[in-house]
Amino acid sequence: MRQASVTLALLAGFASLLVQDALAQGKPPMPFRVQIVYSPLYVIDLGGLEKLHPFDIRKYEKIYKQLLLDGKISDQHALVPEPLTRDQFLLIHTEPYLQSLKVRENLIRYLEAPALRLAPVDLEKKIVEPVRLSSGGTLSAARAALEVGIGINLGGGYHHAKPESGEGFCIIADIPIAIRQLQADNRIKRALIVDVDVHQGNGTICCLRDDESTFTFSMHQDSIYPIPKEIGDLDIELQAGCMDDEYNRILEENLRRIMSSFQADIVFIVGGCDTLSGDPLAGLEMTTEGIVTRDALIVASCVEKNIPVVFTLAGGYSSEAWKTQYQSIRHLIDTYGVAK
């Protein structure tokens, strides 16, 4: 605990030196302030049936309300996104897959939620539309990051969705879509994805396979879903029981090497909190302080290189997951400040 606290203090102190490094490299330094992206419409409400799913869909709302309650942001600081358009969806996904989302049984399979058969509601309206909006939040956070340095979408990170199918609770590949849209707008050329969710981002890898303009780096637990794993640009498999110090040492070593060799214009973080000890779908043993340090390390590496960074929440299935992600986001706000 004390070591993690010391690491966070060093990261915060080091942040003030990074602008000087950017100037030395001849790049205009970014302000590196935090822009929060959120809408109350991210919440999926199925009259209580949503509580039968292992994912706490209300964690987005809980984090946002806690940030407000603790005075870390105000409603005026939150950017409200637009939902992804059909054309944006088709930058990655196929037309047949788009049509498949209108079929109830397909959604039940993609989301692994048999209880949805009991829901007397329009699932496209109640589920697909909120996910389209949250996925649009990732694009909004990326656009904001290009202006202020750090964009945090209080949602997104749906890294199991593939071009022609959904799986693993994911139905829209929000990060690959955001990358393709930014490339189409000539805002970026190259993007790095740092996936620290406990499950490999197999969908992201499939969406961006054989694409030299992107680099997929995933640190995940071995021997759990997805099996078999896809082959990304760099995959680090961890055994059950991995703890803070080992995890963050491996992360830092590989992250520095990647960021020195792959010149990214933007970095996307899939910041899953299912690495937390006690998560029912995984077996790593990270603490809240370790995860806060993990996320701070990634962002500080981006700031050091003067690269805009986007943070998405991804997974996390324990009752403490939202509290841990709140602490991580709060720390980033305390370190870098909120965009005005």
HELIX and SHEET records of a PDB file:
HELIX    1   1 ARG A    2  ALA A   24  1                                  23    
HELIX    2   2 PRO A   40  TYR A   42  5                                   3    
HELIX    3   3 LEU A   49  LEU A   52  5                                   4    
HELIX    4   4 LYS A   59  LEU A   69  1                                  11    
HELIX    5   5 ASP A   75  HIS A   77  5                                   3    
HELIX    6   6 ARG A   86  PHE A   89  1                                   4    
HELIX    7   7 GLU A   95  SER A  100  1                                   6    
HELIX    8   8 ARG A  104  LEU A  111  1                                   8    
HELIX    9   9 PRO A  114  LEU A  118  5                                   5    
HELIX   10  10 LEU A  123  LEU A  123  1                                   1    
HELIX   11  11 GLU A  124  VAL A  128  3                                   5    
HELIX   12  12 GLU A  129  VAL A  148  1                                  20    
HELIX   13  13 ASP A  174  ALA A  184  1                                  11    
HELIX   14  14 ASN A  202  CYS A  207  1                                   6    
HELIX   15  15 ASP A  244  SER A  261  1                                  18    
HELIX   16  16 THR A  288  GLU A  304  1                                  17    
HELIX   17  17 ALA A  321  TYR A  336  1                                  16    
SHEET    1   A 8 ALA A  78  LEU A  79  0                                        
SHEET    2   A 8 ARG A  33  VAL A  37  1                                        
SHEET    3   A 8 GLY A 149  ASN A 153  1                                        
SHEET    4   A 8 VAL A 309  THR A 312  1                                        
SHEET    5   A 8 ILE A 266  VAL A 270  1                                        
SHEET    6   A 8 ALA A 191  ASP A 195  1                                        
SHEET    7   A 8 THR A 214  GLN A 221  1                                        
SHEET    8   A 8 LEU A 234  LEU A 238  1                                        
END                                                                             
